[in-house]
Amino acid sequence: MDKSESQPPIIDIIAENLKNLRQEKKLSLDNVSELTGVSKSMLGQIERCESSPTISTLWKIATGLHISFTALMEAPRAEATVVHKDDLKPIIIEDGHFRLYPMFSCSKSRNFEILYIEIDPHTESYSLPHDPGTEEFITVYSGVMEIQLGDAAGHVIPSGASISFKADQPHTYKNTTDHPVRLSMVIFYKYMPVLAV
């Protein structure tokens, strides 16, 4: 069976995971709002599947609750899983020009997640600081990407090269070229995130 047919829509998965996590931690919507900076009404809409959260909102929730980014999006999987990018529904930002595919999520036995990312030409995306100690490991497979950390000068990463950096600071991904960028990203959490499932 096609994996996309066997899983519920991503908005339903996020709603269920957020609700379960809140109940496990005995948090009210008010509590979660105070921890994350996301309004109570928005959190309620997410739990009721009335709103599809932006990537910025997901990062705020993940950071505020000290969970991994993909913990909110992960549906139960078998112990051995082959993941096909075409079977995944990407997180789409920057008017569709930045597409993030959650290939492997954190689990009880690993405190990292692997993402596949496509960045269209002349596109950039800003990311908020993650939890202290978080690191990102990026390998560019095609195109040329630039990473800007805080206000420092950017690092240019060509195809076939990799970069690692501390992600507990503001950082921006840039594709200033006329060609698309394809990359793999590993996000390593120094402290084991709380899983939502």
Backbone as numpy.savetxt, mean C-alpha at the origin, in Angstrom:
# Nx Ny Nz CAx CAy CAz Cx Cy Cz
-10.25 -22.09 -10.93 -11.09 -20.89 -10.93 -10.21 -19.64 -10.93
-10.59 -18.63 -11.70 -9.86 -17.36 -11.73 -9.89 -16.75 -10.35
-8.73 -16.32 -9.89 -8.64 -15.76 -8.55 -9.55 -14.56 -8.38
-9.68 -13.74 -9.42 -10.52 -12.55 -9.32 -11.98 -12.92 -9.13
-12.38 -14.15 -9.57 -13.76 -14.59 -9.41 -14.00 -15.20 -8.04
-12.93 -15.63 -7.35 -13.09 -16.33 -6.09 -13.01 -15.40 -4.89
-12.63 -14.15 -5.09 -12.51 -13.20 -4.00 -13.56 -12.12 -4.12
-14.02 -11.58 -2.98 -14.97 -10.46 -3.02 -14.27 -9.20 -3.51
-15.03 -8.18 -3.93 -14.42 -6.93 -4.38 -13.55 -6.32 -3.28
-12.53 -5.56 -3.69 -11.57 -5.00 -2.74 -12.25 -4.10 -1.72
-13.30 -3.37 -2.11 -13.98 -2.48 -1.18 -14.63 -3.28 -0.05
-15.15 -4.50 -0.38 -15.74 -5.37 0.64 -14.68 -5.92 1.59
-13.52 -6.26 1.02 -12.42 -6.80 1.84 -11.93 -5.74 2.82
-11.74 -4.51 2.32 -11.28 -3.43 3.19 -12.29 -3.17 4.31
-13.57 -3.15 3.95 -14.62 -2.91 4.95 -14.60 -3.98 6.04
-14.52 -5.24 5.65 -14.54 -6.34 6.61 -13.29 -6.32 7.49
-12.13 -6.08 6.87 -10.89 -6.06 7.65 -10.87 -4.92 8.65
-11.32 -3.74 8.24 -11.34 -2.60 9.15 -12.29 -2.86 10.32
-13.44 -3.42 10.02 -14.43 -3.70 11.06 -13.89 -4.76 12.04
-13.28 -5.82 11.49 -12.74 -6.88 12.35 -11.61 -6.36 13.23
-10.74 -5.55 12.64 -9.62 -5.00 13.41 -10.12 -4.11 14.53
-11.09 -3.29 14.23 -11.65 -2.38 15.23 -12.28 -3.17 16.39
-12.99 -4.23 16.06 -13.63 -5.05 17.09 -12.61 -5.80 17.93
-11.56 -6.32 17.29 -10.51 -7.04 18.01 -9.80 -6.13 19.00
-9.59 -4.88 18.62 -8.87 -3.93 19.48 -9.82 -3.14 20.38
-11.15 -3.48 20.26 -12.16 -2.81 21.08 -12.11 -1.28 20.90
-12.07 -0.87 19.65 -12.02 0.55 19.32 -13.35 1.00 18.71
-13.79 2.18 19.09 -14.96 2.77 18.45 -14.51 3.52 17.21
-15.47 3.95 16.40 -15.13 4.75 15.23 -14.46 6.05 15.66
-14.91 6.60 16.79 -14.28 7.82 17.33 -12.82 7.56 17.66
-12.54 6.40 18.30 -11.16 6.06 18.65 -10.29 5.97 17.40
-10.80 5.27 16.38 -10.03 5.08 15.15 -9.80 6.43 14.46
-10.80 7.29 14.50 -10.67 8.61 13.90 -9.57 9.42 14.59
-9.53 9.34 15.92 -8.49 10.07 16.67 -7.10 9.53 16.35
-6.98 8.21 16.18 -5.68 7.59 15.93 -5.18 7.84 14.51
-6.10 7.95 13.56 -5.70 7.98 12.15 -5.83 9.35 11.48
-6.66 10.23 12.05 -6.90 11.50 11.39 -7.93 11.42 10.27
-8.57 10.24 10.13 -9.64 10.06 9.16 -10.97 10.28 9.87
-11.86 11.05 9.29 -13.11 11.40 9.96 -13.95 10.17 10.29
-14.73 10.29 11.36 -15.62 9.20 11.77 -16.61 8.86 10.67
-17.13 9.89 9.99 -18.11 9.63 8.93 -17.48 8.87 7.77
-16.22 9.21 7.41 -15.54 8.49 6.34 -15.28 7.05 6.73
-14.84 6.82 7.97 -14.59 5.45 8.45 -15.87 4.63 8.41
-16.98 5.25 8.82 -18.26 4.55 8.77 -18.66 4.19 7.36
-18.43 5.11 6.42 -18.75 4.84 5.02 -17.90 3.70 4.47
-16.63 3.65 4.88 -15.74 2.58 4.42 -16.24 1.24 4.95
-16.62 1.19 6.24 -17.08 -0.07 6.84 -18.39 -0.54 6.22
-19.21 0.41 5.76 -20.50 0.05 5.16 -20.41 -0.12 3.64
-19.18 -0.09 3.11 -18.95 -0.23 1.66 -19.63 0.89 0.86
-19.75 2.06 1.48 -20.37 3.19 0.79 -19.33 4.11 0.17
-18.05 3.87 0.49 -16.99 4.72 -0.04 -15.76 3.87 -0.32
-15.11 4.14 -1.45 -13.85 3.46 -1.78 -12.70 4.38 -1.36
-11.94 3.98 -0.32 -10.91 4.88 0.21 -9.77 5.12 -0.76
-9.21 6.32 -0.73 -8.03 6.64 -1.54 -6.80 5.98 -0.93
-5.72 5.93 -1.69 -4.49 5.35 -1.17 -3.96 6.17 0.01
-4.18 7.49 -0.03 -3.76 8.35 1.08 -4.54 8.01 2.35
-5.84 7.76 2.21 -6.66 7.39 3.37 -6.23 6.04 3.92
-5.94 5.08 3.04 -5.48 3.77 3.50 -4.18 3.88 4.27
-3.26 4.74 3.78 -1.99 4.91 4.50 -2.22 5.55 5.87
-3.14 6.51 5.95 -3.44 7.13 7.24 -3.99 6.10 8.23
-4.89 5.25 7.76 -5.46 4.22 8.64 -4.38 3.23 9.06
-3.58 2.77 8.10 -2.53 1.79 8.40 -1.51 2.36 9.38
-1.08 3.60 9.15 -0.09 4.22 10.03 -0.66 4.48 11.41
-1.88 5.00 11.47 -2.50 5.30 12.76 -2.76 4.07 13.61
-3.07 2.95 12.96 -3.38 1.71 13.69 -2.17 0.78 13.78
-1.02 1.23 13.22 0.21 0.44 13.26 0.03 -0.94 12.63
-0.54 -0.94 11.43 -0.69 -2.17 10.67 -0.01 -1.98 9.32
0.20 -3.07 8.59 0.82 -2.97 7.28 -0.17 -2.36 6.29
0.36 -1.78 5.23 -0.48 -1.14 4.22 -1.47 -2.13 3.60
-0.98 -3.33 3.28 -1.84 -4.30 2.60 -2.71 -5.13 3.55
-2.51 -4.96 4.86 -3.33 -5.73 5.80 -4.81 -5.42 5.64
-5.13 -4.20 5.26 -6.53 -3.82 5.06 -7.10 -4.40 3.77
-6.24 -4.81 2.84 -6.70 -5.26 1.53 -6.59 -6.76 1.32
-6.04 -7.45 2.30 -5.74 -8.87 2.11 -6.94 -9.76 2.38
-7.30 -10.56 1.41 -8.32 -11.59 1.59 -7.63 -12.88 1.99
-8.33 -13.78 2.70 -7.70 -15.04 3.10 -7.17 -15.80 1.88
-5.93 -16.33 2.01 -5.31 -17.06 0.90 -4.82 -18.42 1.38
-4.66 -19.31 0.42 -4.08 -20.61 0.74 -2.61 -20.41 1.11
-2.02 -21.41 1.77 -0.62 -21.30 2.20 0.32 -21.16 1.00
0.00 -21.84 -0.09 0.81 -21.71 -1.31 -0.05 -21.03 -2.36
0.43 -19.90 -2.86 -0.37 -19.12 -3.80 0.49 -18.63 -4.95
0.00 -18.83 -6.16 0.61 -18.22 -7.34 -0.21 -16.98 -7.67
0.46 -15.85 -7.74 -0.23 -14.58 -7.95 0.04 -14.08 -9.36
-1.02 -13.82 -10.10 -0.91 -13.25 -11.44 -1.37 -11.80 -11.39
-0.55 -10.90 -11.87 -0.87 -9.48 -11.82 -2.22 -9.19 -12.46
-2.51 -9.85 -13.57 -3.75 -9.58 -14.28 -4.99 -9.99 -13.49
-4.81 -10.84 -12.46 -5.93 -11.25 -11.63 -6.19 -10.29 -10.46
-5.28 -9.34 -10.26 -5.40 -8.41 -9.15 -6.01 -7.10 -9.62
-6.83 -6.50 -8.76 -7.36 -5.18 -9.04 -6.41 -4.16 -8.43
-5.78 -3.31 -9.23 -4.78 -2.39 -8.68 -5.39 -1.25 -7.88
-4.59 -0.69 -6.97 -4.91 0.58 -6.36 -4.46 1.63 -7.36
-5.36 2.50 -7.77 -5.06 3.47 -8.82 -5.09 4.88 -8.25
-4.00 5.62 -8.46 -3.93 7.01 -8.01 -3.38 7.87 -9.13
-3.25 9.17 -8.83 -2.71 10.13 -9.81 -3.47 10.02 -11.14
-4.81 10.06 -11.04 -5.67 10.02 -12.23 -5.40 8.80 -13.11
-5.06 7.68 -12.47 -4.85 6.43 -13.20 -3.44 6.23 -13.70
-2.54 7.17 -13.43 -1.18 7.08 -13.97 -0.20 6.37 -13.03
-0.65 5.99 -11.84 0.18 5.27 -10.87 -0.65 4.09 -10.38
-0.19 2.87 -10.71 -0.97 1.67 -10.40 -0.16 0.75 -9.49
-0.74 0.39 -8.37 -0.07 -0.41 -7.36 -0.79 -1.74 -7.20
-0.05 -2.85 -7.39 -0.63 -4.20 -7.28 -0.06 -4.88 -6.03
-0.88 -5.20 -5.03 -0.38 -5.90 -3.83 -0.17 -7.39 -4.13
1.06 -7.78 -4.42 1.37 -9.15 -4.82 1.39 -10.10 -3.61
2.13 -9.72 -2.56 2.19 -10.52 -1.35 2.10 -9.61 -0.14
1.24 -9.97 0.80 1.01 -9.14 1.98 1.75 -9.69 3.19
1.80 -8.89 4.24 2.38 -9.35 5.50 1.57 -10.54 6.04
2.24 -11.36 6.81 1.56 -12.47 7.49 2.18 -12.63 8.86
1.69 -13.58 9.62 2.24 -13.80 10.96 3.70 -14.24 10.92
4.13 -14.79 9.79 5.49 -15.31 9.70 6.45 -14.37 8.97
5.96 -13.21 8.48 6.86 -12.28 7.79 6.38 -10.85 7.99
7.33 -9.97 8.19 6.98 -8.57 8.41 7.39 -7.69 7.22
7.05 -8.19 6.03 7.27 -7.41 4.82 6.16 -7.72 3.83
6.02 -6.84 2.84 5.06 -7.05 1.77 5.69 -6.67 0.45
5.20 -7.27 -0.64 5.77 -7.05 -1.96 4.70 -6.47 -2.88
5.05 -5.37 -3.52 4.13 -4.67 -4.40 4.74 -4.57 -5.80
3.90 -4.63 -6.82 4.32 -4.37 -8.19 3.70 -3.04 -8.59
4.51 -2.13 -9.16 4.03 -0.78 -9.43 4.33 -0.37 -10.87
3.36 0.29 -11.48 3.52 0.87 -12.81 3.32 2.38 -12.70
4.27 3.14 -13.26 4.18 4.60 -13.22 4.26 5.12 -14.65
3.24 5.82 -15.09 3.20 6.34 -16.45 4.17 7.51 -16.61
4.51 7.86 -17.86 5.42 8.99 -18.10 4.92 10.29 -17.46
5.87 11.08 -16.96 5.59 12.40 -16.40 4.56 12.34 -15.27
4.79 11.40 -14.37 3.90 11.20 -13.23 4.73 11.17 -11.95
4.19 11.77 -10.90 4.84 11.65 -9.60 3.78 11.44 -8.52
4.20 10.77 -7.44 3.28 10.47 -6.36 3.98 10.66 -5.02
3.35 11.43 -4.15 3.91 11.74 -2.83 3.41 10.72 -1.82
4.29 10.27 -0.93 3.92 9.31 0.11 4.23 9.90 1.49
3.28 9.76 2.39 3.48 10.19 3.77 4.51 9.30 4.45
5.15 9.77 5.53 6.07 8.92 6.28 5.34 7.70 6.85
6.01 6.54 6.84 5.44 5.34 7.42 5.91 5.21 8.86
5.55 4.13 9.52 5.94 3.94 10.92 7.47 3.96 11.08
7.97 4.38 12.25 9.42 4.40 12.49 10.06 3.04 12.20
11.20 3.07 11.53 11.92 1.83 11.23 11.52 1.17 9.94
10.47 1.67 9.28 10.03 1.08 8.02 11.04 1.38 6.92
11.34 0.37 6.10 12.27 0.54 4.98 11.61 0.07 3.69
12.00 0.67 2.59 11.52 0.24 1.28 12.72 -0.21 0.44
12.51 -1.28 -0.32 13.53 -1.83 -1.21 12.91 -1.90 -2.60
13.45 -1.14 -3.52 12.85 -1.02 -4.85 13.83 -1.49 -5.92
13.33 -2.30 -6.86 14.09 -2.69 -8.04 13.32 -2.25 -9.27
13.97 -1.47 -10.12 13.35 -0.99 -11.35 13.64 -1.98 -12.47
12.57 -2.45 -13.12 12.72 -3.43 -14.20 12.67 -2.80 -15.59
11.99 -1.66 -15.70 11.98 -0.95 -16.98 11.75 0.53 -16.72
12.37 1.37 -17.55 12.25 2.80 -17.38 13.27 3.34 -16.38
13.13 4.60 -16.06 14.01 5.28 -15.10 13.14 6.01 -14.09
13.35 5.72 -12.80 12.57 6.35 -11.75 13.45 7.21 -10.87
12.86 8.25 -10.32 13.55 9.11 -9.36 12.82 9.03 -8.02
13.60 8.91 -6.94 13.05 8.93 -5.59 13.58 10.17 -4.88
12.68 10.98 -4.36 13.09 12.14 -3.57 12.72 11.89 -2.12
13.69 11.99 -1.23 13.48 11.76 0.19 13.48 13.11 0.91
12.33 13.48 1.47 12.22 14.77 2.11 12.53 15.88 1.13
13.38 16.82 1.56 13.76 17.94 0.71 15.10 17.72 0.00
15.67 16.53 0.18 16.98 16.26 -0.41 16.86 16.07 -1.92
18.01 16.15 -2.59 18.03 15.92 -4.03 17.59 14.49 -4.32
16.99 14.28 -5.48 16.47 12.97 -5.82 17.54 11.98 -6.21
17.21 10.69 -6.07 18.08 9.59 -6.50 17.50 9.01 -7.78
18.29 8.96 -8.83 17.83 8.44 -10.12 18.16 6.95 -10.19
17.13 6.12 -10.42 17.28 4.66 -10.44 16.92 4.15 -11.83
17.91 3.74 -12.63 17.62 3.23 -13.97 17.19 1.77 -13.94
16.73 1.28 -15.07 16.35 -0.13 -15.21 17.51 -1.04 -14.82
17.23 -2.06 -14.02 18.26 -2.99 -13.58 18.94 -2.58 -12.30
18.58 -1.43 -11.73 19.18 -0.96 -10.49 18.15 -1.01 -9.36
18.66 -0.97 -8.13 17.80 -1.03 -6.94 18.19 0.07 -5.96
17.28 0.39 -5.07 17.54 1.36 -4.01 16.81 0.91 -2.75
17.42 1.17 -1.60 16.74 0.97 -0.32 16.83 2.27 0.45
15.80 2.56 1.23 15.81 3.80 2.01 14.84 3.69 3.19
15.07 4.55 4.17 14.19 4.62 5.33 12.91 5.35 4.91
11.79 4.66 5.07 10.52 5.20 4.59 9.72 5.90 5.68
10.36 6.15 6.85 9.67 6.88 7.91 9.92 8.39 7.75
9.99 8.83 6.50 10.13 10.23 6.13 9.32 10.44 4.86
8.92 11.68 4.57 8.19 11.91 3.32 9.04 11.49 2.12
8.41 10.89 1.12 9.15 10.50 -0.07 8.24 10.56 -1.29
8.86 10.86 -2.43 8.10 11.04 -3.66 8.69 10.19 -4.77
7.81 9.46 -5.47 8.22 8.66 -6.61 7.96 9.48 -7.87
8.96 9.56 -8.76 8.82 10.40 -9.96 9.25 9.63 -11.21
8.46 9.81 -12.25 8.86 9.38 -13.59 8.82 10.62 -14.47
9.98 11.20 -14.71 10.06 12.44 -15.49 10.35 12.18 -16.97
10.36 10.90 -17.35 10.72 10.53 -18.72 9.48 10.33 -19.60
9.74 10.01 -20.87 8.66 9.74 -21.83 8.29 8.26 -21.88
8.89 7.45 -21.00 8.66 6.00 -21.02 8.10 5.53 -19.67
7.25 4.50 -19.67 6.69 4.00 -18.41 7.76 3.34 -17.54
7.50 3.33 -16.25 8.38 2.67 -15.28 7.65 1.47 -14.70
8.36 0.34 -14.59 7.85 -0.86 -13.94 8.82 -1.22 -12.84
8.30 -1.48 -11.64 9.19 -1.76 -10.52 8.55 -2.70 -9.52
9.41 -3.32 -8.72 8.97 -4.16 -7.60 9.39 -3.46 -6.31
8.49 -3.42 -5.34 8.77 -2.77 -4.06 8.54 -3.74 -2.91
9.52 -3.84 -2.03 9.38 -4.58 -0.78 9.33 -3.56 0.34
8.29 -3.60 1.15 8.19 -2.73 2.32 8.45 -3.58 3.55
9.53 -3.26 4.27 9.92 -4.00 5.47 9.54 -3.20 6.70
8.84 -3.86 7.62 8.40 -3.22 8.86 9.30 -3.69 10.00
9.95 -2.73 10.67 10.84 -3.07 11.77 10.08 -3.77 12.88
8.87 -3.31 13.13 8.02 -3.91 14.15 6.91 -4.64 13.44
6.66 -5.88 13.85 5.65 -6.71 13.18 4.31 -6.00 13.21
3.73 -5.71 12.03 2.42 -5.04 12.01 1.34 -5.93 12.57
0.29 -5.30 13.09 -0.91 -6.02 13.53 -1.70 -6.37 12.29
-2.05 -7.64 12.12 -2.76 -8.06 10.92 -4.25 -7.90 11.11
-4.91 -7.53 10.02 -6.35 -7.30 10.09 -7.15 -8.55 9.86
-6.52 -9.62 9.41 -7.24 -10.88 9.16 -6.55 -12.01 9.86
